[in-house]
Amino acid sequence: MRRTRKFELRASNGERRLPGSTVLPALLLLLLGACGEKVEVTINAPSSGWEVYGVETLSVTCHPVRNVYYLELLIDSVVVGADTYPGPVSSFEWNVAGLREASVHRLQARAVSGSREYLSSELTATVGYRSRLLLDGSGDSLWVYRPDGKRDTGFVPLADGHPASPRFSVGCDSVVFVSHYKLYEAAVPTGQAQVLDSVENGIYSCDASPVSHLVAFEGYPAATAHLFLKGGVNPKVQLTHEGDFVLIDSSQFTCTGNSSPVFSPDGTKLAYFRRSKCLVSGDPHENETREDAFLMNSNGSNPVNLSAGVDDAYFTGFTWTFDGKWVLFRAGTGAVPDAVLAANMSGHAIAGLPLSAVAMACSPEDSTLVFISTGPEQPLYSVGLVWTSDTLYVGGAGAPLGSDAHAQGASHIDWVKYAGQ
């Protein structure tokens, strides 16, 4: 049986580097070189061919192995991984996750046996897309797009009901959504929908954690909307409760509704919208109501107001920047927003971003934002964002995602890392 070892080396300057000892006694080198066996070196193709699409590792092998003391993989003429003496040298795996999505690379492997070296054939590998856009389409469909605007095959997870708030689960092997005021999950692409949970007076929105199989959702156990957390077969946990209050402008505002929870990229926090009313008799804000964007830990603790300095508005549609430092959301109830805002984790809000979006989603990998435009066919547009710890702005007017990328009838968009083949 061959012994396989895993290494991951990266050379920033293109130099070939050998892990461990690389100096062999001169006599041993002469003996190895005298054997004269031809060594065949192979880079093993991923299951999807040489478009590296959802593949995590490539493997390099050589045969025969008894005289080989060094085996390496070169990508674009740079050594990125190696298996070397001492010990049997036969094969190793290299993680390709660091290669840029939709990029093209030259691959070649090299084995050294004594004083001779043997090269594999040079291969050209195209890195596929590692993220997907998910939209609620017209009818019963869910639409799936690649980041280049090309549409993947959609599916019908429920025969009788328009799916709302569709969200990819971790690994993108299923989609969580709301239909008929119940929480459903369906396997990708055409799996049968299964009920995950229900609440006495209905469920209205949901989100799936990007790092675990937790689902957060908005439900009405009575007259007030509250947030819940559901994990696998475990019972749901209620995160918000009657009588919860926070201080806004030094006045106590009691919760009258919570909605639209969205997980942070690391799954540790939830952004959500909170309606509240000041019920304190004689308070300067008595009977005043507010709608605010809030942040809390995913267990329901430590609520933080993200929009305390913003005039009261009806907010919709959270999306997080990939690093979890900012959230963007809309103000207004119509297809054309009254404004698009962004807030950092300390509650510093920036209003009036130049976007007119039905819905929007930030890339899980970079600073790109895709939004559903307010045009007649609701085309998809992409635009770059620029931010620091205390400011964020939109870098330009945006460009069509693709000639065929549209979202007519859609009101939700989700953009997540994709691990499927």
C-alpha positions as a Python dict, from the first residue, in 0.01 Angstrom:
ca = {
    (1, 'M'): (0, 0, 0),
    (2, 'R'): (130, 344, -87),
    (3, 'R'): (184, 590, 188),
    (4, 'T'): (23, 926, 113),
    (5, 'R'): (124, 1241, 296),
    (6, 'K'): (-29, 1587, 277),
    (7, 'F'): (170, 1908, 245),
    (8, 'E'): (84, 2265, 161),
    (9, 'L'): (372, 2496, 76),
    (10, 'R'): (349, 2833, -90),
    (11, 'A'): (646, 3014, -242),
    (12, 'S'): (581, 3386, -280),
    (13, 'N'): (894, 3454, -484),
    (14, 'G'): (880, 3151, -713),
    (15, 'E'): (1182, 2979, -556),
    (16, 'R'): (1169, 2603, -515),
    (17, 'R'): (1185, 2518, -148),
    (18, 'L'): (1221, 2172, 4),
    (19, 'P'): (1061, 2103, 342),
    (20, 'G'): (1294, 1931, 585),
    (21, 'S'): (1640, 1804, 494),
    (22, 'T'): (1731, 1832, 124),
    (23, 'V'): (2096, 1728, 144),
    (24, 'L'): (2161, 1360, 76),
    (25, 'P'): (2494, 1189, 110),
    (26, 'A'): (2679, 1194, -221),
    (27, 'L'): (2708, 816, -229),
    (28, 'L'): (2332, 772, -191),
    (29, 'L'): (2267, 1015, -478),
    (30, 'L'): (2505, 823, -702),
    (31, 'L'): (2336, 493, -616),
    (32, 'L'): (1991, 636, -686),
    (33, 'G'): (2100, 783, -1014),
    (34, 'A'): (2256, 455, -1124),
    (35, 'C'): (1927, 270, -1117),
    (36, 'G'): (1805, 451, -1429),
    (37, 'E'): (1435, 367, -1392),
    (38, 'K'): (1202, 601, -1575),
    (39, 'V'): (957, 768, -1339),
    (40, 'E'): (608, 858, -1455),
    (41, 'V'): (462, 1165, -1287),
    (42, 'T'): (89, 1235, -1291),
    (43, 'I'): (-140, 1515, -1177),
    (44, 'N'): (-471, 1346, -1109),
    (45, 'A'): (-774, 1518, -1255),
    (46, 'P'): (-1066, 1622, -1034),
    (47, 'S'): (-1398, 1449, -1088),
    (48, 'S'): (-1528, 1744, -1292),
    (49, 'G'): (-1234, 1736, -1535),
    (50, 'W'): (-990, 2023, -1551),
    (51, 'E'): (-1240, 2288, -1464),
    (52, 'V'): (-1167, 2289, -1091),
    (53, 'Y'): (-1526, 2349, -985),
    (54, 'G'): (-1605, 2283, -623),
    (55, 'V'): (-1292, 2063, -590),
    (56, 'E'): (-1080, 2118, -280),
    (57, 'T'): (-763, 1919, -357),
    (58, 'L'): (-546, 1797, -644),
    (59, 'S'): (-319, 1496, -603),
    (60, 'V'): (25, 1432, -752),
    (61, 'T'): (163, 1077, -785),
    (62, 'C'): (471, 908, -931),
    (63, 'H'): (563, 551, -1028),
    (64, 'P'): (785, 367, -954),
    (65, 'V'): (860, 523, -618),
    (66, 'R'): (1158, 342, -468),
    (67, 'N'): (1424, 579, -608),
    (68, 'V'): (1231, 905, -589),
    (69, 'Y'): (1342, 1146, -318),
    (70, 'Y'): (1153, 1460, -425),
    (71, 'L'): (810, 1521, -582),
    (72, 'E'): (667, 1868, -639),
    (73, 'L'): (372, 2053, -793),
    (74, 'L'): (420, 2376, -987),
    (75, 'I'): (136, 2616, -1064),
    (76, 'D'): (228, 2890, -1308),
    (77, 'S'): (598, 2792, -1263),
    (78, 'V'): (585, 2838, -883),
    (79, 'V'): (636, 2544, -646),
    (80, 'V'): (328, 2521, -424),
    (81, 'G'): (359, 2175, -269),
    (82, 'A'): (605, 1888, -230),
    (83, 'D'): (673, 1545, -83),
    (84, 'T'): (1039, 1485, -4),
    (85, 'Y'): (1296, 1254, 155),
    (86, 'P'): (1336, 1132, 432),
    (87, 'G'): (1063, 873, 419),
    (88, 'P'): (884, 714, 123),
    (89, 'V'): (809, 961, -154),
    (90, 'S'): (506, 860, -359),
    (91, 'S'): (222, 1113, -360),
    (92, 'F'): (70, 1416, -192),
    (93, 'E'): (-239, 1638, -208),
    (94, 'W'): (-256, 2013, -252),
    (95, 'N'): (-544, 2237, -149),
    (96, 'V'): (-668, 2449, -443),
    (97, 'A'): (-901, 2667, -235),
    (98, 'G'): (-655, 2955, -252),
    (99, 'L'): (-676, 2983, -630),
    (100, 'R'): (-885, 3272, -752),
    (101, 'E'): (-1232, 3186, -879),
    (102, 'A'): (-1275, 3182, -1259),
    (103, 'S'): (-898, 3192, -1319),
    (104, 'V'): (-679, 2985, -1552),
    (105, 'H'): (-348, 2824, -1449),
    (106, 'R'): (-67, 2607, -1590),
    (107, 'L'): (4, 2294, -1383),
    (108, 'Q'): (306, 2064, -1396),
    (109, 'A'): (459, 1812, -1157),
    (110, 'R'): (828, 1710, -1122),
    (111, 'A'): (996, 1408, -962),
    (112, 'V'): (1368, 1381, -883),
    (113, 'S'): (1533, 1039, -880),
    (114, 'G'): (1906, 1048, -819),
    (115, 'S'): (2053, 1303, -1055),
    (116, 'R'): (1759, 1287, -1295),
    (117, 'E'): (1431, 1474, -1300),
    (118, 'Y'): (1105, 1371, -1465),
    (119, 'L'): (820, 1604, -1564),
    (120, 'S'): (451, 1538, -1607),
    (121, 'S'): (261, 1675, -1902),
    (122, 'E'): (172, 2041, -1862),
    (123, 'L'): (-199, 2091, -1797),
    (124, 'T'): (-426, 2393, -1813),
    (125, 'A'): (-674, 2413, -1526),
    (126, 'T'): (-967, 2653, -1506),
    (127, 'V'): (-1092, 2737, -1159),
    (128, 'G'): (-1471, 2744, -1153),
    (129, 'Y'): (-1709, 2960, -953),
    (130, 'R'): (-1729, 2903, -581),
    (131, 'S'): (-2034, 3112, -500),
    (132, 'R'): (-2396, 3127, -612),
    (133, 'L'): (-2685, 3371, -616),
    (134, 'L'): (-3026, 3242, -512),
    (135, 'L'): (-3347, 3432, -592),
    (136, 'D'): (-3714, 3366, -540),
    (137, 'G'): (-3839, 3349, -898),
    (138, 'S'): (-4184, 3375, -1047),
    (139, 'G'): (-4429, 3095, -980),
    (140, 'D'): (-4285, 2815, -769),
    (141, 'S'): (-3927, 2840, -895),
    (142, 'L'): (-3606, 2931, -723),
    (143, 'W'): (-3347, 3081, -957),
    (144, 'V'): (-2976, 3012, -919),
    (145, 'Y'): (-2712, 3229, -1091),
    (146, 'R'): (-2334, 3211, -1112),
    (147, 'P'): (-2146, 3532, -1039),
    (148, 'D'): (-2088, 3582, -1414),
    (149, 'G'): (-2464, 3615, -1467),
    (150, 'K'): (-2515, 3268, -1617),
    (151, 'R'): (-2814, 3085, -1480),
    (152, 'D'): (-2791, 2739, -1325),
    (153, 'T'): (-3082, 2497, -1342),
    (154, 'G'): (-3364, 2604, -1112),
    (155, 'F'): (-3598, 2371, -930),
    (156, 'V'): (-3950, 2353, -790),
    (157, 'P'): (-3928, 2258, -422),
    (158, 'L'): (-4298, 2290, -352),
    (159, 'A'): (-4583, 2214, -587),
    (160, 'D'): (-4831, 2459, -440),
    (161, 'G'): (-4686, 2780, -305),
    (162, 'H'): (-4444, 3057, -384),
    (163, 'P'): (-4126, 3012, -175),
    (164, 'A'): (-4023, 3322, 20),
    (165, 'S'): (-3690, 3417, 183),
    (166, 'P'): (-3496, 3135, 11),
    (167, 'R'): (-3155, 3077, 169),
    (168, 'F'): (-2883, 2823, 91),
    (169, 'S'): (-2790, 2606, 388),
    (170, 'V'): (-2423, 2555, 474),
    (171, 'G'): (-2257, 2363, 191),
    (172, 'C'): (-2540, 2461, -44),
    (173, 'D'): (-2679, 2107, -43),
    (174, 'S'): (-3027, 2235, 46),
    (175, 'V'): (-3240, 2547, 49),
    (176, 'V'): (-3438, 2676, 346),
    (177, 'F'): (-3746, 2887, 272),
    (178, 'V'): (-4091, 2991, 393),
    (179, 'S'): (-4412, 2881, 226),
    (180, 'H'): (-4771, 2874, 353),
    (181, 'Y'): (-4632, 3044, 666),
    (182, 'K'): (-4425, 2736, 754),
    (183, 'L'): (-4049, 2675, 746),
    (184, 'Y'): (-3933, 2429, 478),
    (185, 'E'): (-3609, 2272, 358),
    (186, 'A'): (-3551, 2110, 18),
    (187, 'A'): (-3243, 1932, -114),
    (188, 'V'): (-3068, 2084, -417),
    (189, 'P'): (-3166, 2079, -697),
    (190, 'T'): (-3498, 1892, -704),
    (191, 'G'): (-3542, 1742, -360),
    (192, 'Q'): (-3877, 1702, -190),
    (193, 'A'): (-3956, 1987, 49),
    (194, 'Q'): (-3985, 1892, 414),
    (195, 'V'): (-4142, 2099, 693),
    (196, 'L'): (-3877, 2209, 943),
    (197, 'D'): (-4097, 2399, 1185),
    (198, 'S'): (-4413, 2599, 1237),
    (199, 'V'): (-4547, 2863, 1476),
    (200, 'E'): (-4907, 2908, 1589),
    (201, 'N'): (-4974, 3223, 1386),
    (202, 'G'): (-4724, 3172, 1107),
    (203, 'I'): (-4359, 3215, 1000),
    (204, 'Y'): (-4276, 3507, 771),
    (205, 'S'): (-3899, 3516, 702),
    (206, 'C'): (-3589, 3304, 763),
    (207, 'D'): (-3214, 3278, 719),
    (208, 'A'): (-2967, 2988, 725),
    (209, 'S'): (-2631, 3011, 899),
    (210, 'P'): (-2334, 3012, 658),
    (211, 'V'): (-2123, 2802, 897),
    (212, 'S'): (-2364, 2556, 1063),
    (213, 'H'): (-2705, 2398, 1020),
    (214, 'L'): (-2880, 2658, 1234),
    (215, 'V'): (-3180, 2845, 1095),
    (216, 'A'): (-3315, 3175, 1231),
    (217, 'F'): (-3671, 3276, 1155),
    (218, 'E'): (-3945, 3524, 1235),
    (219, 'G'): (-4269, 3388, 1375),
    (220, 'Y'): (-4587, 3500, 1550),
    (221, 'P'): (-4649, 3286, 1859),
    (222, 'A'): (-4916, 3544, 1952),
    (223, 'A'): (-4977, 3902, 1837),
    (224, 'T'): (-4608, 4003, 1842),
    (225, 'A'): (-4344, 3883, 1595),
    (226, 'H'): (-4044, 3721, 1762),
    (227, 'L'): (-3720, 3560, 1646),
    (228, 'F'): (-3642, 3190, 1684),
    (229, 'L'): (-3341, 2966, 1633),
    (230, 'K'): (-3375, 2612, 1501),
    (231, 'G'): (-3099, 2352, 1481),
    (232, 'G'): (-3159, 2010, 1324),
    (233, 'V'): (-3412, 1799, 1513),
    (234, 'N'): (-3373, 2006, 1830),
    (235, 'P'): (-3668, 2218, 1948),
    (236, 'K'): (-3667, 2581, 1840),
    (237, 'V'): (-3536, 2842, 2083),
    (238, 'Q'): (-3710, 3180, 2117),
    (239, 'L'): (-3454, 3463, 2108),
    (240, 'T'): (-3677, 3767, 2170),
    (241, 'H'): (-3961, 3800, 2419),
    (242, 'E'): (-4253, 4013, 2532),
    (243, 'G'): (-4138, 4306, 2742),
    (244, 'D'): (-3785, 4324, 2600),
    (245, 'F'): (-3674, 4687, 2605),
    (246, 'V'): (-3376, 4900, 2506),
    (247, 'L'): (-3278, 5261, 2572),
    (248, 'I'): (-3304, 5499, 2275),
    (249, 'D'): (-3242, 5869, 2336),
    (250, 'S'): (-3231, 5788, 2708),
    (251, 'S'): (-3589, 5657, 2696),
    (252, 'Q'): (-3708, 5301, 2746),
    (253, 'F'): (-3860, 5150, 2429),
    (254, 'T'): (-4041, 4819, 2468),
    (255, 'C'): (-4036, 4567, 2185),
    (256, 'T'): (-4353, 4539, 1976),
    (257, 'G'): (-4212, 4324, 1694),
    (258, 'N'): (-3897, 4165, 1551),
    (259, 'S'): (-3837, 4059, 1191),
    (260, 'S'): (-3599, 3954, 910),
    (261, 'P'): (-3305, 3793, 1095),
    (262, 'V'): (-2985, 3754, 887),
    (263, 'F'): (-2671, 3577, 1010),
    (264, 'S'): (-2328, 3740, 1002),
    (265, 'P'): (-2068, 3566, 781),
    (266, 'D'): (-1917, 3386, 1081),
    (267, 'G'): (-2259, 3288, 1217),
    (268, 'T'): (-2204, 3449, 1556),
    (269, 'K'): (-2444, 3745, 1515),
    (270, 'L'): (-2787, 3824, 1377),
    (271, 'A'): (-2897, 4151, 1220),
    (272, 'Y'): (-3271, 4211, 1244),
    (273, 'F'): (-3537, 4480, 1251),
    (274, 'R'): (-3707, 4582, 1574),
    (275, 'R'): (-4025, 4777, 1625),
    (276, 'S'): (-4072, 4934, 1966),
    (277, 'K'): (-4283, 5179, 2160),
    (278, 'C'): (-4214, 5398, 2463),
    (279, 'L'): (-4468, 5292, 2729),
    (280, 'V'): (-4325, 5493, 3019),
    (281, 'S'): (-4581, 5737, 3155),
    (282, 'G'): (-4458, 6097, 3153),
    (283, 'D'): (-4153, 6019, 2942),
    (284, 'P'): (-4075, 6279, 2671),
    (285, 'H'): (-4115, 5996, 2413),
    (286, 'E'): (-4431, 5845, 2567),
    (287, 'N'): (-4637, 5650, 2306),
    (288, 'E'): (-4375, 5718, 2039),
    (289, 'T'): (-4300, 5420, 1812),
    (290, 'R'): (-3977, 5340, 1628),
    (291, 'E'): (-3838, 5101, 1368),
    (292, 'D'): (-3466, 5030, 1407),
    (293, 'A'): (-3201, 4801, 1266),
    (294, 'F'): (-3051, 4590, 1544),
    (295, 'L'): (-2765, 4349, 1597),
    (296, 'M'): (-2741, 4074, 1857),
    (297, 'N'): (-2545, 3760, 1930),
    (298, 'S'): (-2695, 3452, 1769),
    (299, 'N'): (-2801, 3327, 2113),
    (300, 'G'): (-3015, 3642, 2161),
    (301, 'S'): (-2777, 3833, 2391),
    (302, 'N'): (-2627, 4183, 2371),
    (303, 'P'): (-2865, 4375, 2140),
    (304, 'V'): (-2707, 4680, 1971),
    (305, 'N'): (-2900, 4951, 1787),
    (306, 'L'): (-2747, 5010, 1442),
    (307, 'S'): (-2972, 5300, 1347),
    (308, 'A'): (-3021, 5500, 1668),
    (309, 'G'): (-2906, 5816, 1491),
    (310, 'V'): (-3133, 5766, 1189),
    (311, 'D'): (-3484, 5905, 1167),
    (312, 'D'): (-3753, 5642, 1214),
    (313, 'A'): (-3814, 5440, 895),
    (314, 'Y'): (-3945, 5105, 777),
    (315, 'F'): (-3633, 4896, 706),
    (316, 'T'): (-3600, 4585, 487),
    (317, 'G'): (-3339, 4357, 336),
    (318, 'F'): (-3015, 4305, 530),
    (319, 'T'): (-2688, 4196, 369),
    (320, 'W'): (-2343, 4172, 529),
    (321, 'T'): (-2003, 4255, 381),
    (322, 'F'): (-1791, 3941, 358),
    (323, 'D'): (-1570, 4042, 654),
    (324, 'G'): (-1867, 4104, 883),
    (325, 'K'): (-1776, 4468, 947),
    (326, 'W'): (-2077, 4634, 780),
    (327, 'V'): (-2442, 4560, 711),
    (328, 'L'): (-2646, 4723, 434),
    (329, 'F'): (-3023, 4758, 436),
    (330, 'R'): (-3306, 4948, 269),
    (331, 'A'): (-3552, 5204, 400),
    (332, 'G'): (-3903, 5209, 254),
    (333, 'T'): (-4176, 4961, 171),
    (334, 'G'): (-4197, 4992, -208),
    (335, 'A'): (-3994, 4844, -493),
    (336, 'V'): (-3796, 5169, -510),
    (337, 'P'): (-3627, 5226, -172),
    (338, 'D'): (-3648, 5556, 8),
    (339, 'A'): (-3279, 5508, 88),
    (340, 'V'): (-3008, 5246, 121),
    (341, 'L'): (-2807, 5259, 443),
    (342, 'A'): (-2499, 5091, 588),
    (343, 'A'): (-2398, 5052, 952),
    (344, 'N'): (-2087, 4920, 1122),
    (345, 'M'): (-2084, 4709, 1437),
    (346, 'S'): (-2063, 5009, 1669),
    (347, 'G'): (-2387, 5152, 1529),
    (348, 'H'): (-2235, 5420, 1307),
    (349, 'A'): (-2483, 5451, 1017),
    (350, 'I'): (-2434, 5599, 671),
    (351, 'A'): (-2752, 5698, 488),
    (352, 'G'): (-2827, 5777, 126),
    (353, 'L'): (-2603, 5528, -56),
    (354, 'P'): (-2660, 5567, -434),
    (355, 'L'): (-2841, 5237, -492),
    (356, 'S'): (-3193, 5171, -613),
    (357, 'A'): (-3242, 4808, -523),
    (358, 'V'): (-3542, 4580, -485),
    (359, 'A'): (-3304, 4351, -295),
    (360, 'M'): (-2926, 4320, -264),
    (361, 'A'): (-2657, 4076, -156),
    (362, 'C'): (-2286, 4117, -85),
    (363, 'S'): (-2034, 3867, -216),
    (364, 'P'): (-1910, 3617, 46),
    (365, 'E'): (-1558, 3652, -97),
    (366, 'D'): (-1487, 4012, -199),
    (367, 'S'): (-1623, 4367, -210),
    (368, 'T'): (-1880, 4310, -487),
    (369, 'L'): (-2249, 4375, -429),
    (370, 'V'): (-2523, 4243, -660),
    (371, 'F'): (-2866, 4400, -654),
    (372, 'I'): (-3202, 4351, -822),
    (373, 'S'): (-3265, 4668, -1017),
    (374, 'T'): (-3599, 4848, -1019),
    (375, 'G'): (-3630, 4829, -1401),
    (376, 'P'): (-3926, 4660, -1576),
    (377, 'E'): (-3758, 4318, -1598),
    (378, 'Q'): (-3561, 4372, -1276),
    (379, 'P'): (-3214, 4306, -1423),
    (380, 'L'): (-2929, 4207, -1193),
    (381, 'Y'): (-2650, 4462, -1151),
    (382, 'S'): (-2314, 4442, -977),
    (383, 'V'): (-2116, 4722, -816),
    (384, 'G'): (-1804, 4748, -603),
    (385, 'L'): (-1806, 4865, -243),
    (386, 'V'): (-1522, 5038, -63),
    (387, 'W'): (-1505, 5057, 315),
    (388, 'T'): (-1288, 5118, 617),
    (389, 'S'): (-1371, 5079, 984),
    (390, 'D'): (-1570, 5405, 989),
    (391, 'T'): (-1697, 5469, 634),
    (392, 'L'): (-1845, 5288, 335),
    (393, 'Y'): (-1931, 5406, -13),
    (394, 'V'): (-2039, 5266, -349),
    (395, 'G'): (-1765, 5263, -613),
    (396, 'G'): (-1951, 5367, -928),
    (397, 'A'): (-2287, 5331, -1096),
    (398, 'G'): (-2278, 4953, -1137),
    (399, 'A'): (-2293, 4729, -1443),
    (400, 'P'): (-2529, 4456, -1565),
    (401, 'L'): (-2437, 4118, -1421),
    (402, 'G'): (-2508, 3957, -1756),
    (403, 'S'): (-2733, 3997, -2057),
    (404, 'D'): (-2962, 3718, -1938),
    (405, 'A'): (-2950, 3786, -1566),
    (406, 'H'): (-3286, 3915, -1450),
    (407, 'A'): (-3513, 3864, -1153),
    (408, 'Q'): (-3862, 3956, -1265),
    (409, 'G'): (-4100, 3891, -979),
    (410, 'A'): (-3821, 3836, -726),
    (411, 'S'): (-3793, 4018, -395),
    (412, 'H'): (-3515, 3823, -217),
    (413, 'I'): (-3157, 3746, -312),
    (414, 'D'): (-2897, 3539, -127),
    (415, 'W'): (-2526, 3507, -217),
    (416, 'V'): (-2322, 3235, -51),
    (417, 'K'): (-2012, 3025, -87),
    (418, 'Y'): (-2087, 2724, -302),
    (419, 'A'): (-1938, 2379, -242),
    (420, 'G'): (-2130, 2171, -495),
    (421, 'Q'): (-1985, 1991, -798),
}
